[in-house]
Amino acid sequence: MRSDLQFHLTYDDAEVNKCLLCHEPLCTGACPQKTPVGEILRSLYFLNVKSGVDKLANTDCTYCNAPCEKACILSAGSIPVGIRDVFMALKKDREVLPDHRIDAVDISTDICGVRLENPFLLSSSVVASSYDMCKRAFQAGWAGASFKTICSFPQHEASPRFSSIKNHSNAFCGFKNIEQLSDHSVEENMEIFRKLKEEFPEKVIVASIMGQNEEEWASLAEKCEKAGASVIECNFSCPNMEDEDLGSTIGQSAELVERFTRAVKSGARLPVLAKLTPNITDMVPVAIAAKRGGADGISAINTINSITGVNINTLVAEPAVHGKSIIGGYSGPAVKPIALRFISDISRAKELEGMHISGMGGIETWYDALEFALLGAGSLQMTTAVMQFGYRIIEDLVGGLQEYMKCKGIASFRSLIGAASGTIVDHQSIERDFVVYPVINYDTCNGCGRCYISCMDGGHQAIDFDTETRTPRIIGKKCVGCHLCRQVCAMDAIGVSSKAVPIQ
Ligand SMILES: Cc1cc2nc3c(=O)[nH]c(=O)nc-3n(C[C@H](O)[C@H](O)[C@H](O)COP(=O)(O)O)c2cc1C
């Protein structure tokens, strides 16, 4: 059940989240009705429900003995995805999907004034590190790519270089990398730019660069402009560099950011983005320094300094490289709240008015992407989700975003940029004189009692629980309206009262 989409869907998303999203899925091949089973599951996984419903079309699973489930890779060792039940429920869910208020929407936008056919770009990393990979991505539908950071000094990569924290469905919550920059020479990368520009003139190449001094920053920018890049992105934020005055050390110094941005501006006429580090308390002063240096926009966030875990058998932190590890950059869904906070800070800063924001950090679905846009990001970049799921997710990013806009009657993506910015206020301005109480919906409550436990031990002891009938009851006098109960409810059975009551 997905309540976050604001309409009540009955298909079991826990089943969908079990799906391994296989390459060339065997479930699809097994369907006697030739339904693209795997593609439907993928669309649902990425919250593109309407597309899932459309692909399901007239499929009728009623009398089918579900060969798709027998073919499911999971059936070899455990319980396969309950595809038949998901599809039967999805057929009913077709009825609750909201109608389109408009038929055509425009999701084009720009990055520092350069047109993007849609808001989605690959962010600078391994996913945009070669001609073949960018070509594949462009053909799949990505609007552009911030190419893997180009530099003129050699890289010394470690192996292995990744570690992750996973959720129960084996998907990344967070992902750590200790990777450095492009391992191609500057000339090789310029050749890639030339080829891509020639073959894909409509796609936007953002050249991510890192120099060791002002001359190098300027000269890299000049070369990238000549080779066909449309925007320069200064990597002031890689946490995995060995030397001083490189990577995130720059992004922690307003003085260096201003100086190097100015150098880049002197080398090229292209728009310039300063990609900033979240490994700092306040990004705004550094962003202002970038603006002073001539930057046209800010990219944020790069990865967050992290240790994902320690192997309790070997006693070495992950990833273990010859018995040792280092602090590395964290990305993926876990960093999204931190990224959103930085995007919001930058978008609300008066001194930065008019600057483009290219947002990233944990975007997986169109829904995540939209949140970045609503807080002020005009373009959206992604790496970790692509590393995990592949370029194919662009279909559900675009499809899901378009569907949302059609249902809401929003004709232009641009009108969404910053639309929620004003809802973030300072601590003195939040309403503190009223309380809204939680309301239990007994039709959907399954009587698990988790709200009771949480309220007893982590709340205000304001829920009673009848063990005979397995019924929780809110004690009005004790409830302070913190809504911890709502957060822990697995059935989405606790709502919010429509009345705000003044605190006595
Ligand atoms: C393996 C890996 C390599 C990366 N390399 C670079 C890089 O060369 N330059 C750069 O600016 N950012 C680099 N990043 C950071 C990403 O571009 C992005 O800012 C960050 O991962 C947050 O987005 P995400 O959560 O969508 O991955 C890298 C990230 C990962 C995971």
The ligand as an SDF file (V2000), in Angstrom:
LIG
                    3D

 31 33  0  0  0  0  0  0  0  0999 V2000
   31.5380    5.9220   -7.2590 C   0  0  0  0  0  0  0  0  0  0  0  0
   31.3500    7.3990   -7.2320 C   0  0  0  0  0  0  0  0  0  0  0  0
   32.2470    8.2200   -7.8990 C   0  0  0  0  0  0  0  0  0  0  0  0
   32.0930    9.6040   -7.8790 C   0  0  0  0  0  0  0  0  0  0  0  0
   32.9730   10.4000   -8.5590 N   0  0  0  0  0  0  0  0  0  0  0  0
   32.7790   11.7430   -8.5990 C   0  0  0  0  0  0  0  0  0  0  0  0
   33.6180   12.5710   -9.3800 C   0  0  0  0  0  0  0  0  0  0  0  0
   34.5490   12.1260  -10.0480 O   0  0  0  0  0  0  0  0  0  0  0  0
   33.3670   13.8970   -9.3890 N   0  0  0  0  0  0  0  0  0  0  0  0
   32.3330   14.4640   -8.6910 C   0  0  0  0  0  0  0  0  0  0  0  0
   32.1370   15.6760   -8.7400 O   0  0  0  0  0  0  0  0  0  0  0  0
   31.5140   13.6860   -7.9480 N   0  0  0  0  0  0  0  0  0  0  0  0
   31.7090   12.3490   -7.9000 C   0  0  0  0  0  0  0  0  0  0  0  0
   30.8430   11.5650   -7.1990 N   0  0  0  0  0  0  0  0  0  0  0  0
   29.7110   12.1970   -6.4730 C   0  0  0  0  0  0  0  0  0  0  0  0
   28.4110   12.1700   -7.2970 C   0  0  0  0  0  0  0  0  0  0  0  0
   28.5330   12.8790   -8.4980 O   0  0  0  0  0  0  0  0  0  0  0  0
   27.2330   12.7440   -6.4830 C   0  0  0  0  0  0  0  0  0  0  0  0
   27.5410   14.0720   -6.1500 O   0  0  0  0  0  0  0  0  0  0  0  0
   26.9570   11.9730   -5.2070 C   0  0  0  0  0  0  0  0  0  0  0  0
   27.1880   10.6090   -5.3770 O   0  0  0  0  0  0  0  0  0  0  0  0
   25.5240   12.1800   -4.7070 C   0  0  0  0  0  0  0  0  0  0  0  0
   24.5510   11.7330   -5.6270 O   0  0  0  0  0  0  0  0  0  0  0  0
   23.8810   10.2540   -5.5960 P   0  0  0  0  0  0  0  0  0  0  0  0
   23.3510   10.0320   -4.2260 O   0  0  0  0  0  0  0  0  0  0  0  0
   22.8580   10.3000   -6.6870 O   0  0  0  0  0  0  0  0  0  0  0  0
   24.9860    9.3020   -5.9220 O   0  0  0  0  0  0  0  0  0  0  0  0
   30.9970   10.1740   -7.1830 C   0  0  0  0  0  0  0  0  0  0  0  0
   30.0920    9.3440   -6.5310 C   0  0  0  0  0  0  0  0  0  0  0  0
   30.2550    7.9770   -6.5500 C   0  0  0  0  0  0  0  0  0  0  0  0
   29.2530    7.1070   -5.8410 C   0  0  0  0  0  0  0  0  0  0  0  0
  1  2  1  0
  2  3  1  0
  2 30  2  0
  3  4  2  0
  4  5  1  0
  4 28  1  0
  5  6  2  0
  6  7  1  0
  6 13  1  0
  7  8  2  0
  7  9  1  0
  9 10  1  0
 10 11  2  0
 10 12  1  0
 12 13  2  0
 13 14  1  0
 14 15  1  0
 14 28  1  0
 15 16  1  0
 16 17  1  0
 16 18  1  0
 18 19  1  0
 18 20  1  0
 20 21  1  0
 20 22  1  0
 22 23  1  0
 23 24  1  0
 24 25  2  0
 24 26  1  0
 24 27  1  0
 28 29  2  0
 29 30  1  0
 30 31  1  0
M  END
$$$$
